[in-house]
Amino acid sequence: MPARLLDGKSIAKQIRAELAEGVESLVSKGGFTPKLAAVLVGDDAASEVYVRNKRKDCERVGIESVLHRLPESTSQAELLGLLDGLNSDASVHGILVQLPVPKQIDPEAVASAIDPAKDVDCLHPENVGLLAKGRPRFKPCTPHGVQQILLREGIETAGRRAVVVGRSEIVGKPLAAMLALRGEGGDATVTLCHSRTDDLAGVAREADILLVAIGKPEFVTAEMVKPGAVVIDIGVNRTEAGLVGDVEFEAVSRVASAITPVPGGVGPLTRTMLLVNTLAAASEIGR
């Protein structure tokens, strides 16, 4: 029996409807509109598309957005100066610097320069630390999107064996931490795998929930998946055949009980959770 398809698009639509109500309530009670400031440095085509879609998402739910577009030659000092101004601007509730940034700019310095209360991408060391302590101010957008898929599709995590493949700072590490936290969408027994893991295929086959963010096209094959496992494919890879994930979708679909497609799985949730964080930041400032 083929795996149940976990439709990120429909879940994102549901959350956006909830967001629109939340924004309307905040505007009526607080007298101000949540505002997201996006910063795009350079001419990366994929980043252009991503930022454009994020701004459209803002418009759909009533969040104001403003784009600061900077040339490829922008220095780190110039970018940090802009961020300092956005930190001080009381009308701005969320700040997003679209990655990647040009090579002359240190992304760690950029993350540390954003006011943690406006860091809706959850990259500031303070916010990373709060997440690790189990007291998140914000949850990182992609891991939070994955968690929403699991919760809203009724996939139990408590006591389950979750294997995360990929240890990136943006996805793998925070996702593993979130799945291990106490409470809803957590309490899993988590293993974090990477390119140096011994017998990675064998470890992956032990997973009740297999979450893949390794950045290699169709890396996970059917032989790496336990029959009946839930498979969350977080990767997006451009190939000659088009967009594919980190999971060999057709073959794994015949083994797993549920699976996310690429595109249309985790991706729509990543953008949507940015809006969730922006509303949360505005709500906190407006108290």
C-alpha positions as CSV (number, residue, x, y, z in Angstrom):
1,M,0.0,0.0,0.0
2,P,1.5,3.4,-1.0
3,A,2.4,5.8,1.7
4,R,0.0,8.5,2.8
5,L,1.1,11.9,1.4
6,L,1.7,14.6,4.0
7,D,0.5,17.7,2.2
8,G,2.5,20.8,3.4
9,K,0.6,23.1,1.1
10,S,-2.8,22.4,2.8
11,I,-1.3,22.7,6.3
12,A,0.4,26.0,5.4
13,K,-3.0,27.3,4.1
14,Q,-4.7,26.3,7.4
15,I,-2.0,28.1,9.4
16,R,-2.2,31.2,7.3
17,A,-5.9,31.4,7.9
18,E,-5.2,31.2,11.7
19,L,-2.5,33.8,11.2
20,A,-4.9,36.2,9.4
21,E,-7.2,36.0,12.4
22,G,-4.4,36.6,14.8
23,V,-3.1,39.6,12.9
24,E,-6.6,41.1,12.7
25,S,-7.0,40.6,16.5
26,L,-3.7,42.3,17.2
27,V,-4.4,45.2,14.9
28,S,-7.8,45.8,16.5
29,K,-6.5,45.5,20.1
30,G,-3.0,47.0,19.7
31,G,-3.6,49.6,17.1
32,F,-0.5,48.6,15.0
33,T,0.3,46.2,12.2
34,P,3.0,43.5,12.5
35,K,5.9,44.4,10.2
36,L,8.7,42.2,8.8
37,A,11.9,43.8,7.3
38,A,13.7,41.5,4.8
39,V,17.3,42.3,3.7
40,L,18.6,40.9,0.4
41,V,22.3,41.3,-0.4
42,G,23.3,40.6,-3.9
43,D,21.6,39.0,-6.9
44,D,21.2,35.4,-6.0
45,A,18.2,34.2,-8.2
46,A,16.9,31.6,-5.7
47,S,17.0,34.2,-2.9
48,E,15.1,36.6,-5.1
49,V,12.3,34.1,-5.6
50,Y,12.3,33.1,-1.9
51,V,12.0,36.7,-0.6
52,R,9.3,37.6,-3.2
53,N,7.2,34.6,-2.0
54,K,7.7,35.5,1.6
55,R,6.5,39.0,0.9
56,K,3.4,37.6,-0.8
57,D,2.8,35.4,2.2
58,C,2.9,38.5,4.4
59,E,0.3,40.3,2.3
60,R,-2.0,37.3,2.5
61,V,-2.2,37.4,6.3
62,G,-2.1,41.2,6.8
63,I,1.5,41.5,7.9
64,E,3.3,44.5,6.5
65,S,6.7,43.8,4.8
66,V,9.5,46.0,3.6
67,L,12.5,44.9,1.5
68,H,15.9,46.4,1.8
69,R,17.9,45.4,-1.3
70,L,21.7,45.9,-1.1
71,P,24.3,45.4,-3.9
72,E,26.7,42.5,-4.1
73,S,29.5,44.8,-3.1
74,T,27.9,45.7,0.3
75,S,30.5,45.6,3.1
76,Q,29.8,43.8,6.4
77,A,30.0,47.2,8.2
78,E,27.3,48.6,5.9
79,L,25.0,45.7,6.4
80,L,25.5,45.8,10.2
81,G,24.7,49.5,10.1
82,L,21.4,48.8,8.4
83,L,20.6,46.1,11.0
84,D,21.4,48.5,13.8
85,G,18.8,50.9,12.4
86,L,16.2,48.2,12.0
87,N,16.8,47.1,15.6
88,S,16.1,50.6,16.7
89,D,13.0,51.0,14.5
90,A,10.0,50.4,16.8
91,S,7.7,49.9,13.8
92,V,9.7,46.8,12.8
93,H,8.9,43.6,14.7
94,G,10.8,41.0,12.7
95,I,14.1,41.1,10.8
96,L,15.2,38.6,8.2
97,V,18.5,38.6,6.3
98,Q,18.2,36.2,3.4
99,L,21.0,33.7,3.2
100,P,23.5,33.2,1.6
101,V,25.2,36.5,1.9
102,P,28.3,37.5,-0.3
103,K,31.7,36.1,0.8
104,Q,32.9,39.3,2.3
105,I,30.2,39.1,5.0
106,D,30.3,36.7,8.0
107,P,26.9,35.2,8.4
108,E,27.6,34.5,12.1
109,A,28.3,38.2,12.6
110,V,25.0,39.1,10.9
111,A,23.0,36.6,13.0
112,S,24.5,38.1,16.2
113,A,23.8,41.6,15.1
114,I,20.0,41.2,15.0
115,D,18.0,42.1,18.1
116,P,17.1,38.7,19.5
117,A,13.5,39.9,20.1
118,K,13.3,40.5,16.3
119,D,15.3,37.5,15.2
120,V,12.3,35.6,13.5
121,D,14.7,33.2,11.8
122,C,16.0,32.1,15.2
123,L,19.7,32.3,14.4
124,H,20.9,34.6,17.2
125,P,23.0,32.8,19.7
126,E,20.7,33.9,22.5
127,N,17.7,32.3,20.7
128,V,19.6,29.2,19.9
129,G,20.5,28.9,23.6
130,L,16.9,29.4,24.7
131,L,15.8,26.6,22.4
132,A,18.5,24.3,23.8
133,K,17.3,25.1,27.3
134,G,13.8,24.2,26.4
135,R,12.5,27.8,26.7
136,P,12.3,28.9,23.0
137,R,11.4,32.5,22.2
138,F,11.0,31.5,18.6
139,K,11.4,28.1,16.9
140,P,13.5,27.9,13.7
141,C,11.3,28.1,10.7
142,T,12.0,24.8,8.9
143,P,12.2,22.6,12.0
144,H,9.0,24.3,13.3
145,G,7.3,23.5,10.0
146,V,8.3,19.9,10.3
147,Q,6.9,19.8,13.8
148,Q,3.6,21.3,12.6
149,I,3.3,18.6,9.9
150,L,3.8,15.9,12.5
151,L,1.3,17.5,14.9
152,R,-1.4,18.3,12.4
153,E,-1.2,14.9,10.7
154,G,-1.6,13.2,14.1
155,I,1.8,11.5,14.0
156,E,2.9,10.7,17.6
157,T,6.4,11.6,18.5
158,A,6.4,10.7,22.3
159,G,8.5,7.6,22.9
160,R,9.1,7.1,19.1
161,R,12.6,6.6,17.7
162,A,13.4,9.7,15.5
163,V,16.5,9.7,13.3
164,V,17.6,13.1,11.8
165,V,20.0,12.8,8.9
166,G,22.0,16.0,8.6
167,R,23.5,18.2,11.3
168,S,23.2,21.7,9.8
169,E,22.9,24.7,12.2
170,I,19.6,25.8,10.5
171,V,17.8,22.5,10.2
172,G,19.4,19.3,11.6
173,K,20.6,20.4,15.0
174,P,17.6,22.5,16.0
175,L,15.2,19.9,14.7
176,A,16.8,17.2,16.8
177,A,16.7,19.4,19.9
178,M,13.0,20.2,19.3
179,L,12.0,16.6,18.9
180,A,13.7,15.8,22.2
181,L,12.0,18.6,24.2
182,R,9.3,17.8,26.7
183,G,5.7,18.3,25.5
184,E,3.6,18.3,22.4
185,G,5.6,17.4,19.3
186,G,8.5,16.3,21.3
187,D,9.5,13.6,23.8
188,A,11.1,11.5,21.0
189,T,14.2,9.4,21.4
190,V,16.4,11.2,18.9
191,T,19.5,10.2,17.0
192,L,21.4,12.8,14.9
193,C,23.3,11.3,11.9
194,H,25.7,12.9,9.5
195,S,28.3,12.0,6.9
196,R,30.7,10.6,9.5
197,T,28.1,8.3,11.1
198,D,29.1,4.6,11.0
199,D,26.5,2.4,9.2
200,L,24.2,5.4,8.5
201,A,21.8,3.2,6.5
202,G,21.5,0.8,9.5
203,V,20.8,3.6,11.9
204,A,18.2,5.1,9.5
205,R,16.4,1.7,9.3
206,E,15.8,1.9,13.1
207,A,13.7,5.1,12.8
208,D,10.0,5.2,13.4
209,I,10.2,8.8,12.1
210,L,13.0,9.5,9.6
211,L,13.8,13.1,8.9
212,V,16.2,13.9,6.1
213,A,18.1,17.1,5.5
214,I,21.5,16.1,4.2
215,G,21.4,18.1,0.9
216,K,22.1,15.2,-1.4
217,P,19.6,14.3,-4.2
218,E,17.7,11.1,-3.5
219,F,20.3,10.0,-0.9
220,V,17.9,7.9,1.2
221,T,16.8,4.8,-0.6
222,A,14.0,2.3,0.2
223,E,16.6,-0.1,1.8
224,M,17.4,2.6,4.4
225,V,13.7,2.9,5.6
226,K,12.0,0.6,8.1
227,P,8.6,-0.6,6.7
228,G,5.9,1.6,8.1
229,A,8.1,4.5,9.1
230,V,7.1,8.1,8.6
231,V,9.6,9.9,6.3
232,I,10.0,13.7,6.3
233,D,12.1,14.9,3.3
234,I,13.4,18.3,4.0
235,G,15.9,18.6,1.1
236,V,15.3,20.5,-2.1
237,N,17.8,19.8,-4.9
238,R,17.8,21.2,-8.4
239,T,18.6,18.5,-11.0
240,E,18.3,18.1,-14.7
241,A,15.0,16.2,-14.0
242,G,13.7,19.1,-11.9
243,L,13.3,19.5,-8.1
244,V,13.9,16.4,-6.0
245,G,14.3,15.9,-2.3
246,D,16.9,14.0,-0.3
247,V,14.7,10.9,-0.5
248,E,14.1,8.6,-3.4
249,F,10.4,9.3,-3.4
250,E,8.9,6.7,-5.6
251,A,10.7,3.7,-4.0
252,V,10.5,4.9,-0.4
253,S,6.7,5.6,-0.9
254,R,6.2,1.9,-1.3
255,V,7.9,1.2,2.1
256,A,6.9,4.1,4.3
257,S,3.5,4.7,6.0
258,A,3.6,8.4,5.3
259,I,5.9,10.8,3.4
260,T,6.3,14.4,2.4
261,P,6.7,15.2,-1.3
262,V,9.2,17.6,-2.8
263,P,8.0,20.2,-3.7
264,G,4.9,20.7,-1.7
265,G,6.0,19.2,1.6
266,V,8.1,21.0,4.2
267,G,8.8,24.1,1.9
268,P,5.5,25.9,2.3
269,L,5.7,25.5,6.0
270,T,9.1,27.1,6.3
271,R,7.8,30.4,4.9
272,T,4.6,30.2,6.9
273,M,6.4,29.7,10.3
274,L,8.4,32.9,9.6
275,L,5.0,34.7,9.7
276,V,4.1,32.8,12.9
277,N,7.3,34.1,14.5
278,T,6.7,37.7,13.2
279,L,3.3,37.8,14.7
280,A,4.7,36.4,18.0
281,A,7.3,39.1,18.0
282,A,4.8,41.8,17.4
283,S,2.5,40.4,20.1
284,E,5.3,40.4,22.6
285,I,6.3,44.0,21.8
286,G,2.7,45.1,21.9
287,R,2.1,43.9,25.4
